[in-house]
Every structure is written in structure tokens, then in C-alpha cells.
């Protein structure tokens, strides 16, 4: 396998990476010559940022890349795999109207996390065409202090607790349409835990 970790986001480069990965995607990491999992994770993170700047619609080639990487769970740490799960959701849901994000200012989102998840650590908010991703430290929704990520799109509200990397916690009531409803959702009991199958 020969992966170019320095590629830029273009259709041709993404397709080339997909073609390369399909030759080895189910192999153990030690059986993949030239594999640098840390560098691959950083490359895909950078490609996601470049895609977010250039695109407002779904990119099915990029989705294919992320789906393949989701099948390479043995290559990545739990945190890296959680990132790939989040990125796949972001890219697959792109192209929808993101005007709803105007109802969720950074200040309001930060306040909601401090109130709803009792966050006492850092809160980092990032946005793209499909949703809002909030990374936080020292949060607690009743199961213990942890670090995690909340991902809000116009289709779903999910929480990823780094202490339980195989679980995605999904809000099952009506999605919040305002920052006040978002804060209330974080404090509610209307959440289901869904096991993430890595097989």
C-alpha cells in the first residue's frame, strides 16, 4: 500500500485514496506496509476541513473513504475511531439547509454545555455545512465525569462519551430548534444508548 498523506482535497485524490484502501482495508495494521495510523487520521481530519471550506453538499467519494476507514477499526485508537464516526455523519448529512445554526450561537451553546453537562473544562465548537460539533472536557450527565463530543445536525443530536467508545448516545425526542431547547435536551432523560458495532 502506498498512501500519500500530503494530498489535498480533490475528487481525484479522494478516489485514488479509496482505491488504495480497498486493497487492504480488512487487514491487520501490522500486515499493511507503510501504514501510519496517526498520520492517516491527521490527513483525513485535514481533508475534512478542506472539504468543509469548499463544499456545501454531500461528497459520496469522501463518504466512501470514511466508510472504508470505519471498517478498519483495528488501525485506530478508540478516540480516532470516534472521530471517524463523527466525520462520516457530518459528510453524509451535508447539503441540507444549515440556516438553523443561526439559532445556536457559540455563546449559547457554551452556556448549554456548562448547564446541561456541568462542563468545567474546555469547550471547543466547530461548524460545517451540516452541523455543529462540540468537543468538551470534564462534563457529567449523571454517569460520571468524562470528556466527549456532542454533534448536533438538523437530523440528529448525538453524544459520544470517550469513556464508552463503543456507545453512541442519541437524543430520541424532538430535536431542539433553539439554544434554550438544546440546553433542555442535554438535561433531559430522553436519550438512548446505541452500541457501535465495530465488526
QUIUR-V462149 format. One record per residue. N is the residue number from 1. RES is the residue in one letter. OMEGA is omega in whole degrees, 0 to 359 (NA if undefined). Layout:
N&RES&OMEGA / N&RES&OMEGA
This chain:
1&X&178 / 2&X&180 / 3&X&175 / 4&X&183 / 5&X&183 / 6&X&184 / 7&X&173 / 8&X&180 / 9&X&170 / 10&X&180 / 11&X&182 / 12&X&180 / 13&X&179 / 14&X&179 / 15&X&179 / 16&X&179 / 17&X&177 / 18&X&180 / 19&X&179 / 20&X&183 / 21&X&181 / 22&X&179 / 23&X&187 / 24&X&193 / 25&X&180 / 26&X&179 / 27&X&174 / 28&X&184 / 29&X&180 / 30&X&179 / 31&X&181 / 32&X&181 / 33&X&175 / 34&X&181 / 35&X&173 / 36&X&187 / 37&X&180 / 38&X&180 / 39&X&178 / 40&X&178 / 41&X&179 / 42&X&179 / 43&X&181 / 44&X&176 / 45&X&179 / 46&X&178 / 47&X&178 / 48&X&179 / 49&X&179 / 50&X&177 / 51&X&182 / 52&X&180 / 53&X&188 / 54&X&190 / 55&X&171 / 56&X&180 / 57&X&179 / 58&X&175 / 59&X&186 / 60&X&174 / 61&X&178 / 62&X&176 / 63&X&179 / 64&X&178 / 65&X&182 / 66&X&177 / 67&X&178 / 68&X&180 / 69&X&176 / 70&X&177 / 71&X&180 / 72&X&188 / 73&X&181 / 74&X&182 / 75&X&193 / 76&X&171 / 77&X&179 / 78&X&180 / 79&X&179 / 80&X&180 / 81&X&177 / 82&X&177 / 83&X&181 / 84&X&176 / 85&X&181 / 86&X&182 / 87&X&179 / 88&X&178 / 89&X&181 / 90&X&183 / 91&X&183 / 92&X&182 / 93&X&181 / 94&X&178 / 95&X&177 / 96&X&180 / 97&X&181 / 98&X&177 / 99&X&179 / 100&X&182 / 101&X&180 / 102&X&179 / 103&X&184 / 104&X&179 / 105&X&179 / 106&X&180 / 107&X&181 / 108&X&179 / 109&X&178 / 110&X&179 / 111&X&179 / 112&X&179 / 113&X&180 / 114&X&180 / 115&X&186 / 116&X&181 / 117&X&177 / 118&X&182 / 119&X&176 / 120&X&181 / 121&X&183 / 122&X&175 / 123&X&182 / 124&X&184 / 125&X&175 / 126&X&184 / 127&X&170 / 128&X&187 / 129&X&187 / 130&X&183 / 131&X&183 / 132&X&177 / 133&X&183 / 134&X&175 / 135&X&183 / 136&X&175 / 137&X&176 / 138&X&175 / 139&X&180 / 140&X&176 / 141&X&176 / 142&X&182 / 143&X&180 / 144&X&181 / 145&X&184 / 146&X&170 / 147&X&181 / 148&X&181 / 149&X&172 / 150&X&179 / 151&X&180 / 152&X&174 / 153&X&177 / 154&X&176 / 155&X&187 / 156&X&172 / 157&X&183 / 158&X&177 / 159&X&179 / 160&X&179 / 161&X&184 / 162&X&176 / 163&X&179 / 164&X&187 / 165&X&180 / 166&X&183 / 167&X&170 / 168&X&180 / 169&X&188 / 170&X&177 / 171&X&189 / 172&X&176 / 173&X&179 / 174&X&182 / 175&X&178 / 176&X&178 / 177&X&177 / 178&X&179 / 179&X&178 / 180&X&178 / 181&X&177 / 182&X&179 / 183&X&179 / 184&X&180 / 185&X&181 / 186&X&181 / 187&X&185 / 188&X&177 / 189&X&185 / 190&X&181 / 191&X&175 / 192&X&176 / 193&X&181 / 194&X&180 / 195&X&177 / 196&X&183 / 197&X&181 / 198&X&180 / 199&X&NA
